[in-house]
Amino acid sequence: VREGDGEDVFTHGNAAAPRRYVETYWRESALRSALTDAGWIVSDVRRCVGKPHDRWLSIRARRA
């Protein structure tokens, strides 16, 4: 998932068939809490960098 705060909304397609896409950004502590509350056990969180200023959190988890 992308690392950060808030969300971005994108619209793709055309006027006849628009497609809306919402991308939510996460901080590690909030993501860990959400996954734990949903019944997952988080074993590892890694930070990755894609394009400049494009930061990601890579999560390894298993069902509780």
C-alpha positions as CSV (number, residue, x, y, z in Angstrom):
1,V,0.0,0.0,0.0
2,R,1.1,3.6,-0.4
3,E,2.6,5.3,2.5
4,G,1.3,8.7,3.5
5,D,-1.7,10.6,4.8
6,G,-5.2,11.1,3.2
7,E,-6.3,10.0,-0.2
8,D,-6.3,11.0,-3.9
9,V,-9.3,10.7,-6.2
10,F,-8.7,10.0,-9.9
11,T,-11.2,9.8,-12.8
12,H,-10.3,7.8,-15.9
13,G,-12.3,6.9,-19.1
14,N,-14.6,9.3,-20.8
15,A,-17.9,11.2,-20.1
16,A,-20.0,8.3,-21.2
17,A,-18.2,5.8,-19.0
18,P,-16.2,7.5,-16.3
19,R,-14.3,5.3,-13.8
20,R,-13.5,6.8,-10.4
21,Y,-10.5,5.5,-8.5
22,V,-9.7,6.4,-4.9
23,E,-6.2,5.7,-3.5
24,T,-5.9,5.7,0.3
25,Y,-2.5,6.4,1.9
26,W,-1.5,4.7,5.2
27,R,1.0,5.1,8.0
28,E,2.4,2.0,9.5
29,S,0.8,2.2,12.9
30,A,-2.7,2.8,11.5
31,L,-2.3,0.0,8.9
32,R,-1.1,-2.4,11.6
33,S,-4.1,-1.6,13.7
34,A,-6.6,-1.9,10.8
35,L,-5.1,-5.3,9.9
36,T,-5.1,-6.6,13.5
37,D,-8.7,-5.5,14.0
38,A,-9.6,-7.4,10.8
39,G,-8.1,-10.6,12.1
40,W,-4.6,-10.6,10.7
41,I,-1.2,-11.1,12.5
42,V,1.4,-8.7,11.0
43,S,4.8,-10.3,10.9
44,D,6.8,-7.8,8.8
45,V,6.5,-4.3,7.4
46,R,9.0,-3.1,4.8
47,R,9.3,0.3,3.2
48,C,9.9,0.5,-0.5
49,V,10.6,3.4,-2.8
50,G,9.3,3.5,-6.4
51,K,9.6,6.6,-8.5
52,P,10.9,9.7,-6.6
53,H,8.6,10.5,-3.7
54,D,6.6,7.3,-4.3
55,R,6.8,5.4,-1.1
56,W,5.1,2.1,-0.3
57,L,4.6,-0.2,2.7
58,S,5.0,-3.9,2.0
59,I,3.1,-6.0,4.5
60,R,3.6,-9.7,5.4
61,A,0.7,-11.0,7.5
62,R,-1.3,-14.2,8.2
63,R,-4.8,-14.8,9.4
64,A,-5.1,-15.1,13.1
